[in-house]
Amino acid sequence: MNNSQALGLRRERLPELQLVRACAIIGVLSVHSTSFAVSAMTSSQYFWTYNFLNIFMKFGTPTFIFLSSLVLFYNYYSEPITLKRISGFYKKRLLYIIVPYTVFSVFYFGLLHYLHYQGRPLGETMESFFTKLLTGKAYTHLYFVFISIQFYLLFPLILWLLKKMPRLARWAVPIGLGIQWTFILLNKYYWQVPNKGSWALSYIAYFMLGAFVGIYYPKLKAWLTICRTHATPLRTALWIILWLGWIAAGLGHVYVYYNSRLYGTAYNSTLYELMWNLHTYLGVIVLLQLASLVYRGAKPRVTDGLMRLGAVSFGIYLIHPFFLLVYRQFPPETGSSLMMYLWYAGGFAVALMCSWIVVEITVRWLPGSWVIFGRVPKSKSTGQQQDIAASRSLRT
């Protein structure tokens, strides 16, 4: 009897995860598009808006890591570990993750070299490039892909351990939190690793949470899906506690940064870590529930658009900083706080729409587009369309 039979599980399609990806990329774009505003508009009456968006939407990177882990363990845990499967796993990551990562590392490094380092000697330039390529520093957002690669390297080992010791899988959540916080505290007081946010241990709690949900999803589904058929007094109470806890943690996270940025209030660095971790850790589960609600209840046009946004999210993630960089070269020549407020808000729209258009055109019309943006479906598959139609017919 294999693991899936032992757990009494039956793997099914989870198309609503594309909606979670859509939420995650919206979060990333919100944070990146407001990064300049929070430092430039501290004297503006609109500062609180940008501070809120810049901090409350910081669930993007943790959510992507959680989703990646969930999908990996959901698909691989019930199957035997073989050399063929592992080699196939790494082949896909090499082609659809590492190759686009390398392409965009070259692109952004070349762009920054043109803008700031044209006189640098060739040897020094090449040394700088390979150092940044191997550490995810060719541009500020590429650290996420560097973290993902670290988790891909760890995945077969963690998968083997959890399959070898199934009881360990039940403790994946506390194990992940324990490892992450041990790293945070040891780094604060002893190691002081530079750029610790570029290392997998800073996010391993989300990876292990994804592993737990992926392994036990069929058993957890009734607890994770908010609908009348699954509602019991206990589940309803836990759903309310989860959402209220997430909102409270998010607002607390926003408040800490608001005081720090506007008034220079000094807080212990561990408080920032705690608020971020609590806010985003609860947030990934809330987004999973929110995606299920939207998938079952939203209008077809909304659902279809968000599903497509989720499908192209990796490509948008890779290219959007370029459009933000160009957009920020043309600020309005005005002293109006309202105009600056609107201009900063326009950065989000430009980054989203220009990136989305470029990815769609590339995927649809350029052969071998996977080299640039990874594997992106040209449109919804028949299976996804059937899933959406069946879900809408239920409306539970």
N, C-alpha and C positions, 0 to 999 in steps of 0.2 A: 504494500500500500504506500503510495507516494504522499508527499507532504500535504498536497491539496486535499486528498481524500482523508488524511488524518485530521485535518482541520475542518473537514466538512464544507469545503469552499468550492465555489464554482466561479471561475473568472469570467467577467462580463466586460463589455465595452464601457469606458468611462469618458464619453465625449464632453461632459460638463467640465472636465479639467481644462479644456481650451478656454473656458470663461474665466477660470482662475488665472490662467496665463495672461489673459487680457487685462484683468485687474492688476496683475503684477507689473506689466509694462506701463500701464497708466500711472502706477505708483512711482516707477523709476523716472518717467518723463516729468512727473510733477516735482520730484525732488531736484532733478538736474536743471529744470527750467526756472526754478525759484532760487537756485543757489546764489546768483548774483544779487537778486532783489533783497534777500535778508541782510546782506551786508551793506547795501547801498541805500536802503529805505528805512533805517532805524529812526529817523526823525519824521517819517511820514505817518499820517493817520491810518494808512493802509498796511503798516508793517505787520500787524497781528494776523492779517489774512495770509501773507506770504510765509510767515513763521509757522502758522498752522499747516499749510500745505507742505512746506518743506520738511516738517517733522512727522506729522500724522500719517503721511503717505510713505514713510520709510519701510514699508513692508515688502517692497519689490524684490530685493535681492534674497532675503530669507525665504520668501514664497517660492521663488524659482528653484532654490536649493531643495526645499521641502518637496515640491512637485517632481523634480528630477528623481529624488530618492523614492518617492511613492511609486512612480511609474516603474522604476527599475525593480524594486522588490515585488511589486504586484505581478510583474511579468516573469521574473526569474526565480522567485522563491519556490514555486511549486514544481519546477523542472529540475532534472538532475544536472549537476555541474559537470560539463564535459569540456575537453580542450576545444572542440569545434564551436561550442556556444561562447566560450570566453574569447576565443580568437575573433569570432564574429562580432562580439560586443566591442572589442577594441578597434576592429576595422571600421565600424560605423562611427565611432567617436573620432577616429583619426580623420576620416573623410569629411564628416559633417560638422565637426566642432573645431578640431585643431587646425585643419586647412583654412577655414574662414577666419579663425583667430589669427593665424599667421598672415593672411592677406591683409587684414585690417591693421595688424601691428605694423606692417610695412607702410600701409597708407598713412596712418596717423604719424608714424615716426618721420616719414618723408615730408608730410605737411608741416610738422613742427620744425623740422630742419630748415625748410624753405623760409618759414616765418622768422626764425630766431637764431639759427646756427649755420648760416651759409658759409662762414669763414672757417669752420672747424676742420682740422686735418682729417683725411680719409680714415686713417688707422683708428683715431679716437672715435670717429663717427661709427665705424663698424663695431668697435668694442662696446660702445654705448648701446647700439641697436640690439646686439645679441644678449647683452645683460638684461635689457628691458623686455625682450621677447621671452626670455626664460623666467622672468619674474612677474609678468603681467603688468608692466609699467609703461608700455609704449604710449598709452593714453589713460586718462584717469579711470574710465569705466571698465577697462579690460581686466581689471583685477578679478571681476566676477568669473570670467572664463578661466582664469588661472586657478581660482578656487575650485571650479567645477572639474578641471582636469585632475586636481589632487584627489577629489572624491571618486573620480573614475578609476584612479589607480588603487584606491582603498577598497572599492566596491567588491571585487571578487573575494578578498580576504574577509570582509565583514559578512558577506553572503555565506561563505563557507562556515564561519563561526556560528552564525545564527541557525543554519541548517544542521550543523553538527550538534549544537546544544539548543534545542528548541525552547527550553525554559528561559534561555538568555534573551530570546526575542520578546518575551513578555515584559522584560525589564529594560527594553530599549530606550524608553522615554527617560527614566531616571539615570540610566547609564550615560545618555547623551548630555543631559543637563550637568551631571557630575563632571564629565570630562571637560566640557566647555568652561564651566566655572572654575575648575582646578587650573586650567590654562590661563584664564583671565587673572586670577589672583596670583598665581606664581609669576606670571609675566609682569604684573604690577609691582610686586615686591622684590623679585629676584632677577628674572631674565631680561625684562624690558626690550623685547624683540621689536625692532623697527618695523613699522607697517604691519602690525599684527592682524589688521583687518584683511590682509591678503593671504592669510593662512587658514586652512580648512578647520583647524581646531576652534577658530572663532565662531564657526557656524555648525559645528557637529551636532549640537542639540536639535537643529532643524532637520539635519540629515537622518538622525536616528528616529525623530518623530515621524518623518516620511516613511522610514523603514517599517515602523510599527503599524502605521495606518495602511501601508501597502500590503503587508503580510496578512493583517486581520481585517481588511476592508469589508468583506462580506458579512462578518460578524459585527462590525462597527457601524455598518450602513444605517441601521435603524436609529442609532444614537446620533449620527452625523446629519441625517436628512430630516429637515424640519417639514413635516406635513401631518395632516390629521390622522392618517392611518398609523403613524409611528408615535403619536403623542400619548404619553402616559404622564401621570402627575410627576414622577421622578424625572423623566426626560425633559419635560417642559420646564421644571425648576432648574435643571442643569443648563438648559439652553439659555434661560434668562440670566443665570449667574455668569455664564460664559460671555454673553454679549455685553452685559453691564460691566464685567471685569475688564473686557477689552476696551470699551469706551473710556472707563475710568483710567486705565493704564495709559491709553493714548493721550487723553487730555492732560494727565500728569506729566507725561513725556514732553508735550508741547509747552506746558507751563514752566518746566525747568529751563528749557531753552529760551523761552520768552524772557524770563528774568535774567538769564545769563547774558543774552545778546543785548537787551535793552538797558539793563541797569548794572551789568557787570557783576551780578551775584555769583559768588564762588561756591560751587558744590563739589563734594568728593567725587572723584572720577568713577568710583564704583556705582554711585547713584545713576549716572548716565548709562552705564552698562546695564544696570538692573531695569531701569525704566524702558530702555530700548528692547531688551530681551523679553520682558513681560508683555509689552505692547505688541511686538511682532510675533511672539510665540503663540499668544492667544489669537492673534490676527489671522494666522494661516488657517486655523480651524474655522474661524468666522467666515473667511473668504470661501472656503470649501462649502459651507452651508449656504452662503449668499449665492454662489454660482449655481447650486442645485435649485434654489428658489427661482432665480432668473431663468434657468434652462427650462423649467416646467411652466413658468407663469408669464414670461414676458412676451411681447408681440414678436412675431416671426422676424420682422425686419431688424429689431434690436438684437435678438438672439443670433441671427445669421451674421450681423456685422461684428458682434463681439467674438463669435466663434472664429471668424476670419482674422480678426486682430490677434487672437491668441495663436493662430497658426503661423502668422508672420512675425511674431514677437521677437524671436531671436535676431532676425534680420534688422528689425527696427532698433533693437538694442545696440547692435553693432554700428549702425550708421548715424543714429540721431545726433550724437555730439557734433558731427560735422555741420549739420544745419544750424545747431545752436551757436556754433562758433561763427558762422557766416552772419547769422541774424544779429548777433551782438556787436558786429562791426558797424552797424547803422542805427545807433540810438537817436531818438528824436531830439532836436535842438530846442528844448523848452524847459522852463522852470516849473511847469505845472506838475504837481504831484499826481493828479488824476491821469494825465497823459503818460507819465512814467509807469504808473500802475497798469494801464492798459497795454503799454508796450511790453512790459515784462510778462503779462498774461499772454500776449501774442506769441511769446517764445514757445510755450507749450503747444499751441495750435500748429505753428510752423514745423516744430520738431516732429510732431505726430503725423501730420498730413504729408509733408514732403518725404519723410522716411517711408511711410506706408506706400505712397505712389511709386517711389523708386524701387522698393522691394517687389511690388506687384508687377511692374513693367519688366524688371529683370527676370523674375521667375517665369513669367508667361512667354517672353520673347527671346531670352538669351539662352542658347544651349549651354549646358554645363554650369548653370547658375548656382548649383550647390557649392561650387568652389568659393563663391562670394558670400552667400547667405545660408549655407547649409541646405538640408533637405526640407523644402517647403512644398506642400501640395498645391497644385494649380487652382483647385477649387475643392469644395466639400465632396467627400466621397459619398457613394451611394449608401454605404452603411451609416454614415453620419446623418444623412437626410432621413433615413428610415428611423434612426434613433430619435431624432427631433420630432418627427411626426408622431411616433408612438408616445413620446413623453407628453406632447401637447394634448393627445387624446385622453390622457389620464386626468391631468389638472387636479391632482390630489392636494 
